[in-house]
Amino acid sequence: MEIRPQKGAQERFLSCNADICIYGGAAGGGKTFALLLEPLHYINNGKFGAVIFRKNNNQIFAEGGLWDTACNIYPYCGGKAVKNPVSVWRFQSGMKVTSRKQFFYMLSRNRSTCGVKPYVRATCNPDSESWVAEFISWWWDENTGYAIPERSGVLRWFIRRDDILYWADSKQEICKQFDLKTEEEKEEPKSVTFISSTLQDNKILMEKDPSYMANLKALSLVERERLLYGNWKIKPAAGLYFPRNKVNLIEEIPDDVKQWVRAWDFAATEDRKNTESGAAYTAGVLIGKRKNRSYVIADVINRRMNASEVRQTVLNTAKTDKAKYKNVKIRLSQDPGQAGKDQAEQYIKLLSGFSVSVVRESGSKETRAEPFSAQWIGLQGTEKGNVCVLLSDWTESYLSQLESFPEGKYKDMADASSNGFAELTKGNIAIVPPSYFADRDRENGWI
């Protein structure tokens, strides 16, 4: 069996001689496979060791992740897996590959006595708010956010002084600028390059899974730009998640709705206290899934209420929904901490006789909104998305808030909508969520 990189970006990554080489940009470019192939350059060097860093164990051991991919490569090269106490692949020569969780500190600890000059190889997906975007900004267009093809793989040099990075086009230029004369001083500058890749570079994946491209195109606009096109500039902004021109406005509720959810977004406890502008908003959104797999927003409640008013409104609405729509699942969000647990228990008792789901939401509001946003916008190139909104007295305020998401002051109706959609699609997601392609670390951007 022959194991080798694919021609193009993957080959260039594995033949790079930079001190630091960053590979990636979009999803599906063969980043994990390339990262695991890299240590095999030194498979016969028993003193060589490679450490692969991830943010957490889930990114290593999740199905189809780093460890599973390694199991499809290393055994054919004589590698044997050891999971305890540390996850290690050992080879006949004594070479080993270890998985760990952190990254940048290792630059100061990256040293060698095996005859191989220490180096770093990293893979990533775009995140405009990460330090990585700034670190490799020379390699992508600041106007479009897309990688500059002719700069992919071009070497640059930097030196770090008081947490500031100084760049140059050559090592000689940096040595002259900082008057580096001794051999030890001349080792301070590090060479860096970025090699851009997209799904089109991974011919094998596209042949084995032609639907992967369609899954990427079905993402929300922000995630599609990041994961399909490798856009380093795109970021959550008003109008990108829920543009009103993509929604289908209807005058009557369709009769083919097969599942209903009323999702509530409660004001946080500390926000319910009366202020100059009154109590905070509580939102309840009724969302239904139709037989044709489109979705309808049939009713929205969005009012300033104190705690007792909220409880009464939730109970009254549950009774009204049941009388009008029969089976309606109620989804409530649980605040963290004991107070949130106590509140959840109170609501479960209050809504005895109704179908209730209490969920402690995780991830940012933007992340939770992405699946619903993908349905709202629809496939790339289509005029309308897959969401209908009933024309009513609440429609304008609802559309205005969602269009301003996530920059608007209020997000309660957007949150309730996203949570309701999540409940409808629980266990039966119609599109592949972004986490399938990459577990992004918003703090540092490394994947």
C-alpha positions, 0 to 999 in steps of 0.5 A, a space after each residue: 500500500 502506498 501512502 503519499 500526499 496529493 499533488 498540489 497544496 498538500 505536496 507543497 506543505 510536506 516539502 516546505 522547509 520553513 521554520 513555521 508552515 501554516 496550511 489550510 484556509 477552507 474545509 476539506 483541504 486534507 489538513 489532518 492527513 497532511 499533518 499526520 504524514 509530516 512526521 513520517 519524514 523521520 520514521 527511521 530516526 529513533 530520536 525524533 519525536 513530534 507532538 500534535 496539539 489540539 485545544 481539547 481531547 474531543 478534537 483528537 478522539 471525536 469520530 473521524 477526527 485526528 486519532 481515527 485518521 492516524 489509525 488509517 495511516 500509521 499501522 501501515 508504517 509499522 506504528 503501534 498506538 498507545 492511549 494511556 497514560 498519554 496518546 502516543 504512536 510508536 514506531 520500530 525505530 523508536 520515533 513517536 508522535 504524541 497528541 497534546 492540547 496547547 500551541 504557541 508556548 512550544 516555540 520556546 521549548 521547540 529544541 532538538 538533539 536528534 539531528 533534525 532542526 526543530 520546526 512547526 507545522 500547523 493547520 487552520 480554518 479562517 477566523 477573522 477575530 483570531 490572532 492567526 488572521 493577523 499573523 498570516 495577513 500578508 498572505 491574504 487580501 485585506 480587501 476580499 479576505 481571500 488567500 493571494 494565490 501567488 503568495 501561497 508558500 512564499 517564505 517570510 521572516 520575523 523576529 519577536 521583540 517585547 511581544 511585537 513581531 517584526 517582519 522582513 522578506 529575508 533573514 539577511 534583512 532582519 539580521 541587518 535591521 537588528 544588528 544580529 552578528 553572532 551565530 546564536 543571534 542569527 538563530 532568532 529570526 524564524 521563517 514562516 509561510 502560509 499554504 492555502 488550500 480548499 476542498 478543490 485541492 482534495 480530489 480524493 475527498 471530492 470523488 469519495 464524497 461528492 455531497 461534501 461540497 453541497 453540505 458546505 454550500 448549505 452553511 450560513 453565509 459567514 460559515 460558507 465564506 470561511 469553510 468553502 472559500 477560505 475567507 479570512 475577513 468575513 465576520 458576523 455582521 448585521 444582515 449576513 445571518 438573516 437578511 429580510 429579502 431572503 424570507 418568504 412572507 405568507 398571509 396564512 399558516 400552511 396546513 402541512 406543518 407536521 411539528 411545532 415548537 414554542 421556544 422561549 428566551 428569558 431575560 437573565 435574572 439580573 436583567 429583569 430588574 426595573 431600569 429607566 427603560 423598564 424590565 428586559 424583554 422575554 421572547 417566545 417564538 412559535 416555529 413549525 416544520 413543514 412536510 416539504 422540510 421548510 420552516 414557518 414562523 407562526 407567532 412571536 411574543 416579545 414583551 418586557 415582563 417581570 418574573 411573575 408575568 413571564 411565568 403566567 405568559 408562558 403558561 397561558 401561551 402553552 394552553 393557547 398553543 395546545 388548543 390551536 395547534 394540538 401538539 406543541 413542544 415547549 423549549 426553555 433555556 436554562 441559565 447556568 448555576 443553581 438559580 438556573 436549575 431552580 428556575 428550570 424545575 419551577 417551569 417543569 412543575 408549572 407546565 405539568 401536562 405539556 411536552 417540555 424540553 429544558 436545555 442549557 445552551 452552549 456556544 456563542 449566540 452566533 454559533 447557535 444561530 448558524 444552522 437556522 441562518 443556513 435555512 433562512 438564506 437557503 442554497 447559494 444562488 437561490 432567490 429565497 430561503 427555506 423559512 416562511 414568516 407570517 404577516 402579523 403585527 409583530 412581523 416588522 419588529 421580528 424581521 428588524 431584530 433578526 436582520 440586525 443580528 448579531 450587532 443589534 442591542 436586542 437578540 431575544 427573538 433571534 435566540 428564541 428562533 435559533 433555539 426553536 429550530 435546534 429543537 425541531 431538528 434535534 437528532 435529525 439535522 438537515 444540514 451538516 453543522 459547521 463543527 463537522 468540518 472543524 472545531 474552531 477555537 475562537 481564541 486562537 484560531 488553530 485547528 
